[in-house]
Amino acid sequence: MVLFHADGFNGCFYNCDLLTHADTDYDNDGEVFLSAANGLPPITSMETEKRDGKLWRGLRDGLWLSWIVANGKIKQAANLACCYPLGGQRHWPTDKDFVMLFGSILPAIDILPCQVVECILSLKLRVICTEGEGVQTTLKLTELSMQFEDMEGNCFNGRNSLLMLKEALSQGRP
């Protein structure tokens, strides 16, 4: 289960399980969108956004992500993300992307010599509409990924990543 939550956008809240999301009002093939209807700050153009950064500040201060891993057989779950972004950037090569980074430190006992690992979750949103006549500022979730790194920044393969997920579940991480 991956929960995406927009909080603080003019007091509006938006919750979404990204893996099972389906908007019944629109034919969106399970895609996830945020708009002014969710309290997203309106922008009139990307040029204006580059100058004042209102949307960027709204995303940085108003989003949180929970990536919950559950094992139904043993009835254990672990939340692998912190509430608010640890960092992020306006990704200007495409001129419309925002990348937000979330994460946590997980135990890696008996897996790594340092016994801890960083779980990094990356969320990428793209502006697909700006404010205009009858159109709201709209963002589309384009990428969501997870990776594990040791304290030196080395990424791990699938086997070690699964071992770390298993360790997080056994620790009863909230």
C-alpha positions in Angstrom: 0.0 0.0 0.0 1.4 3.4 -0.9 -0.5 6.4 0.6 -0.1 9.8 -0.9 -1.4 12.7 1.2 -1.7 16.4 0.4 -2.1 18.4 3.5 -2.0 22.1 4.2 -3.1 23.3 0.7 -5.5 26.0 2.0 -6.8 23.5 4.6 -7.8 20.9 2.0 -6.8 17.3 2.4 -6.2 14.6 -0.3 -5.6 10.9 0.5 -4.9 8.3 -2.1 -3.7 4.7 -2.1 -1.5 4.9 -5.2 -1.5 1.2 -6.0 -5.3 0.9 -6.0 -6.3 4.4 -7.1 -9.1 4.7 -9.6 -11.1 7.9 -10.1 -14.6 6.9 -11.0 -15.5 10.4 -12.3 -12.9 10.3 -15.0 -11.4 7.8 -17.3 -7.8 8.1 -16.1 -6.5 4.6 -16.2 -5.6 4.7 -12.5 -3.4 7.8 -12.9 -3.1 10.2 -10.0 -3.7 13.9 -10.4 -3.7 16.8 -8.0 -5.4 20.1 -8.8 -6.8 23.3 -7.3 -9.8 21.1 -6.3 -7.4 19.5 -3.8 -6.2 22.9 -2.6 -3.2 23.0 -4.9 -1.9 26.6 -5.2 -2.8 28.0 -8.7 -0.2 29.1 -11.1 -0.8 31.0 -14.3 2.5 30.0 -16.1 5.7 28.1 -15.5 7.6 31.4 -15.9 5.6 32.9 -12.9 6.2 29.7 -10.9 10.0 30.0 -11.5 10.0 33.5 -10.2 7.7 33.2 -7.1 7.8 29.5 -6.3 4.3 29.4 -4.8 3.5 25.9 -6.1 7.0 24.6 -5.1 6.6 25.8 -1.6 3.1 24.4 -1.4 4.4 21.0 -2.5 7.4 21.1 -0.2 5.2 22.1 2.8 2.0 20.3 2.0 2.8 16.8 0.9 3.6 13.6 2.7 4.0 10.0 1.7 3.6 6.8 3.5 4.9 3.6 1.8 3.5 0.8 3.9 4.7 -2.7 3.3 2.6 -5.4 4.7 3.0 -9.2 5.1 -0.5 -10.6 5.4 0.7 -14.1 6.3 2.4 -13.0 9.5 0.2 -9.9 10.0 3.0 -7.3 10.1 3.4 -4.0 8.5 6.0 -1.2 8.3 5.8 2.4 7.1 9.0 3.1 5.1 8.6 6.8 4.7 8.7 9.9 6.8 5.7 12.2 6.8 7.1 15.2 5.0 9.7 15.5 2.2 13.3 15.3 3.2 14.2 17.3 0.1 13.4 17.9 -3.4 13.9 20.1 -6.4 12.2 21.8 -9.3 13.4 19.7 -12.1 13.8 22.3 -14.9 15.2 20.3 -17.8 11.7 19.5 -18.7 10.5 22.8 -17.2 7.5 21.2 -15.6 8.7 18.5 -13.2 8.9 18.5 -9.4 10.9 15.8 -7.6 10.2 15.2 -3.9 12.4 12.9 -1.8 11.1 11.0 1.3 12.7 8.3 3.3 13.8 6.8 6.6 16.6 4.9 8.2 15.9 1.2 8.5 17.7 -1.6 10.4 20.0 -3.9 8.5 21.2 -6.1 11.3 23.1 -9.1 10.1 22.8 -7.8 6.5 25.3 -4.9 6.5 28.4 -4.2 8.7 27.0 -0.7 9.5 23.6 -2.3 10.5 21.5 0.6 9.1 20.3 1.5 5.6 18.6 4.5 4.1 15.3 3.9 2.4 14.8 6.6 -0.2 11.4 7.2 -1.9 11.2 9.5 -4.9 8.0 11.1 -6.1 7.9 13.0 -9.4 5.0 15.3 -10.3 4.5 17.0 -13.6 2.5 20.2 -14.3 0.1 19.3 -17.1 -2.2 22.3 -16.9 -1.8 25.9 -15.6 -4.6 28.3 -14.6 -6.5 29.5 -17.6 -10.0 30.0 -18.8 -12.0 27.1 -17.2 -8.8 25.2 -16.5 -7.2 24.6 -13.1 -3.5 24.0 -12.2 -3.1 20.3 -12.4 -0.2 18.0 -11.5 0.2 14.3 -12.6 2.1 11.7 -10.7 4.7 10.4 -13.2 7.1 8.4 -11.1 7.3 6.8 -7.8 10.3 4.7 -6.8 12.1 3.2 -3.8 15.8 2.4 -3.3 18.0 1.4 -0.5 21.5 2.8 0.1 24.1 2.2 2.7 25.6 5.1 4.6 28.2 5.6 1.8 25.5 6.0 -0.8 25.9 2.6 -2.5 22.6 1.2 -3.9 21.5 -2.4 -3.2 20.2 -5.1 -5.5 16.9 -6.8 -5.2 18.0 -9.6 -2.9 19.5 -7.3 -0.2 16.5 -4.9 -0.6 14.1 -7.7 0.1 16.2 -8.7 3.2 16.0 -5.2 4.4 12.2 -5.1 3.9 12.0 -8.3 5.9 14.1 -6.8 8.7 11.9 -3.7 8.8 8.8 -5.9 9.1 10.3 -8.0 11.9 11.2 -4.8 13.9 7.6 -3.8 13.9 8.4 -0.3 12.5 5.4 2.0 13.0 
